[in-house]
């Protein structure tokens, strides 16, 4: 399978060729800028020092900005499982969306179809595990929200892109907002660390951001930073997915 792309190369990448087997993460971002043209300009501007491998426009067009055998500068300070600074081991996909700051939009159907095609191509090419398909907020939860709670993780999981729990919304809704004990809270964080979220010092603000990041990915209907029985149950389910 080949992916049709336009080319608009970014100068922002590391020039050392990387080893193919070391590429093991797929990271989604939204652009978070007021216009698509501004986002493209920034990602190809040498002074910005940021880039991505692929850019998905609102109309579904895919732009190649950095060949995948080089590090694109998209992840920044990041952690997942035992890995740090994930630029070296990941492929970054920027998706055109104004983001939370400029009027967060639903991702277009054309974008979603392109994301599916591109992701399936990259997963097969690099043998990327579905547990290593992540959002920017998963790997940098202290400072990032993208791709956000409107990103179609559940839909993508039907194409074996990323992981998702199997319980129905009706079942989970019964547990939403139900309080948990301190013991259950400790269990929740242990589940998160097993999934791959990187433990930090237990400062309340960081913990709250971590919970919100988890919710933006796996419990998208309520992003409040509060752990309830629904969150606990989902985290427990995800631990057992391989």
C-alpha positions in Angstrom: 0.0 0.0 0.0 1.3 3.4 -0.9 0.2 6.8 0.5 -0.3 9.7 -1.8 1.3 12.9 -0.4 2.3 16.4 -1.3 5.8 17.5 -0.3 6.6 20.6 1.7 9.9 19.8 3.5 10.7 21.3 6.8 14.3 22.2 7.7 13.6 21.3 11.3 15.0 17.8 11.8 18.0 15.9 13.0 20.3 15.0 10.1 21.5 11.6 11.5 19.6 8.7 9.8 17.8 6.6 12.4 17.6 2.9 12.6 14.3 1.6 11.3 13.8 -0.9 14.2 14.1 1.9 16.7 10.9 3.6 15.5 8.2 2.3 17.7 5.7 5.2 18.5 3.1 7.0 16.5 2.2 10.4 18.0 -0.8 12.5 17.0 -1.0 16.3 17.4 -3.3 19.1 16.5 -1.8 22.2 15.2 -3.5 24.5 17.7 -3.2 27.7 15.5 -5.7 30.1 14.2 -5.3 29.0 10.6 -4.0 26.1 8.5 -1.6 28.3 6.5 -0.1 29.7 9.7 0.5 26.2 11.0 2.2 25.1 7.8 4.4 28.2 7.8 5.5 27.6 11.4 6.3 24.0 10.8 8.5 24.8 7.8 10.1 27.9 9.4 13.7 27.3 10.5 13.4 29.7 13.4 10.5 27.9 14.9 12.5 24.7 15.6 9.4 22.5 15.4 8.2 20.1 12.7 6.4 16.8 12.0 6.7 14.0 9.6 3.2 14.3 8.2 0.7 17.1 8.1 -3.0 16.3 7.5 -5.0 19.2 6.1 -8.7 19.9 6.8 -9.6 18.6 3.3 -7.7 15.3 4.0 -4.6 16.1 1.9 -1.4 14.6 3.5 1.8 16.6 3.3 5.2 15.0 3.9 7.4 17.4 5.8 10.2 15.2 7.2 11.1 11.8 5.8 10.5 9.1 8.5 14.1 8.0 8.5 15.0 11.3 10.3 13.9 12.7 13.7 11.3 15.4 13.3 11.0 17.9 16.2 7.5 17.3 17.3 7.4 15.6 20.8 9.8 17.8 22.8 10.1 16.9 26.4 8.2 13.6 26.6 8.0 10.3 28.3 6.2 6.9 27.8 7.0 3.7 29.7 10.8 3.8 30.1 11.5 6.0 27.1 12.2 9.7 27.2 12.6 12.4 24.5 10.5 10.4 22.0 11.5 12.3 18.9 14.1 9.6 18.3 11.7 6.8 18.4 8.5 8.2 17.0 6.7 9.4 13.9 4.7 12.7 14.4 1.5 13.5 12.6 0.2 17.0 12.9 -3.5 17.4 12.1 -5.0 20.8 11.2 -7.3 21.9 14.0 -7.5 25.3 15.8 -7.2 23.6 19.1 -8.5 24.6 22.5 -7.1 28.1 22.3 -8.7 29.1 19.0 -12.0 27.3 18.9 -11.5 23.5 19.0 -13.2 21.8 16.1 -14.4 18.4 15.2 -11.9 16.6 13.0 -13.3 16.4 9.5 -14.4 13.1 7.9 -11.7 13.6 5.2 -9.1 14.1 7.9 -10.2 11.0 9.7 -10.1 8.8 6.6 -6.6 10.1 5.8 -5.4 9.5 9.3 -6.7 5.9 9.1 -4.9 5.3 5.7 -1.7 6.9 6.8 -1.6 5.2 10.2 -2.3 1.7 8.8 0.6 2.3 6.3 3.0 3.3 9.1 1.9 0.6 11.5 2.6 -2.0 8.9 5.9 -0.5 7.7 7.4 -0.1 11.2 5.5 -2.8 13.1 4.2 -0.4 15.6 2.2 -1.9 18.5 -1.3 -0.5 19.1 -0.3 0.3 22.7 2.3 2.7 21.3 -0.1 4.8 19.3 -0.5 8.0 21.4 -1.5 11.6 21.6 0.9 14.4 22.5 -0.9 14.9 25.8 -0.3 11.3 26.7 3.5 11.7 26.5 3.6 15.3 27.8 0.6 15.7 30.0 2.1 18.5 32.1 2.0 20.9 29.2 -0.1 19.6 26.3 -3.8 18.9 25.5 -3.6 17.7 21.9 -5.1 16.0 19.9 -7.8 16.5 22.6 -11.1 15.0 23.5 -12.6 15.3 20.0 -10.0 13.0 18.5 -11.7 9.8 17.4 -9.8 7.2 19.4 -12.7 4.8 19.7 -13.3 4.9 15.9 -9.6 4.4 15.1 -9.5 1.4 17.4 -12.0 -0.4 15.1 -9.2 -0.3 12.5 -6.6 -1.6 15.1 -5.2 1.8 15.5 -4.6 2.4 19.2 -6.3 0.8 22.1 -9.8 1.2 23.6 -12.0 -0.5 26.2 -14.9 -2.7 25.3 -17.6 -1.6 27.7 -20.7 0.3 26.4 -21.4 3.9 27.2 -24.6 2.8 29.0 -22.6 0.5 31.3 -19.9 3.1 32.0 -22.3 6.0 32.6 -23.6 4.2 35.7 -20.2 4.6 37.3 -19.6 8.2 36.2 -19.1 10.6 39.1 -19.2 7.8 41.6 -16.5 8.5 44.3 -13.6 6.2 44.9 -11.6 5.5 48.0 -8.0 6.4 48.7 -7.0 2.8 48.1 -8.8 2.8 44.8 -7.1 6.0 43.8 -3.7 4.4 44.4 -4.8 1.5 42.2 -5.8 3.9 39.5 -2.4 5.5 39.3 -0.7 2.1 39.3 -2.9 1.1 36.3 -1.8 4.3 34.5 1.8 3.6 35.0 1.4 0.1 33.7 -0.4 1.5 30.6 2.7 3.7 30.0 2.0 7.1 31.6 5.2 8.3 33.1 5.1 8.8 36.9 6.1 12.2 38.2 6.4 13.6 41.7 3.0 13.4 43.3 2.2 17.1 43.2 -1.5 17.7 43.0 -1.4 19.9 39.9 0.6 17.3 38.0 -1.7 14.5 39.1 -4.7 16.5 38.0 -3.1 17.1 34.6 -2.3 13.4 34.3 -6.0 12.4 35.0 -7.2 15.0 32.4 -4.8 13.5 29.9 -6.1 10.0 30.5 -9.7 11.3 30.2 -9.0 13.2 27.0 -7.9 9.9 25.5 -10.1 7.3 27.1 -13.1 9.0 28.8 -13.8 11.8 26.5 -17.3 12.7 27.6 -16.2 14.3 30.9 -12.8 16.0 31.3 -12.7 17.2 34.9 -9.4 15.8 36.4 -11.4 13.9 39.0 -11.0 10.1 39.3 -14.3 8.3 39.6 -15.3 4.7 39.3 -15.7 5.0 35.5 -12.1 6.1 35.2 -10.9 3.3 37.5 -12.7 0.7 35.6 -11.5 1.9 32.2 -7.9 2.0 33.4 -8.1 -1.5 34.8 -9.5 -2.7 31.4 -6.7 -1.1 29.4 -3.9 -2.6 31.5 -4.8 -6.1 30.1 -4.7 -5.0 26.4 -1.6 -6.1 24.6 
